[in-house]
């Protein structure tokens, strides 16, 4: 099956797929199988409220459209861009078992900042908001990805690894391993694990908190695999028994149209940019946090006595 779709891809595009595409597409049957097992487990527990057919179909559609655009983007731009960046590397790193461990650890560090930037910089949030816009949590939520990741230049977060000297192929393999791990933390079927595991790793409990729109959970738990980065940088928040997670986003979008889900925040951001005002303030909507609002304009036409 794997070689068949790779051969088909090469025949259609004239290029080999990049490793992230290979791994995620190849693992799709496993992802779907575990989604089915998750549903059966929750049905036995009488907890199927987080499984709505329309929502799951929207998630699968978003995942498929994301992969299709990523593949096209790799053929047209990303492959050449990463190869060009590699020409400016500081050194050449030969991949061994030890260097793979170093790369996976370093990639997790840069993933933390990619994910944190995707929440705190509105330009990047415009793509990432798709993933957070579901009010349900099951394994299919992991597939809820944006087509516009390829268009917002978020790949810059991986450039340091390539410029250090890690081969682009290896960097994308490390990224794909990170994403594959994260699929399995999007679930309510698994409660809290042992304290040691919860202290070191990103777990379903930690990631449920990450998806909460409760004030206590917003912008917490950014890591992909190792929760130690959140602990180190002050963004860790455990899931609280007294504060059940409410999934979704503060300005909830209730739609299952994949174009609406992909584009609503871009529309809102550019609408804010185009509102009258000083150009510098208008442009700040691009890099300020999603909740940022411009300062209220100062009324310079007040009567003189009102200012005394």
Secondary structure, DSSP 8 states (H G I E B T S, - for coil): -HHHHHHHHHHHHSS---HHHHHHHHHHHHHHHHHHHHHHHHHHTT--TT--HHHHHHHHHHHHHHHHHHHHHIIIIIHHHHHHHHTT-SS-----HHHHHHHHHHHHHHHHHHHHHHHHSHHHHHHHHHHH--S--SGGGGG---GGGGGTTTTHHHHHHHHHT--HHHHHHHHHHHHHHHHTTS-SSS----HHHHHHB--HHHHHHHTB-STTTTT----SSBTHHHHHHT------TTS---BS-SS------HHHHHHHHHHHHHHHHTSSS-HHHHHGGGTS-TT--------TT--GGGG-
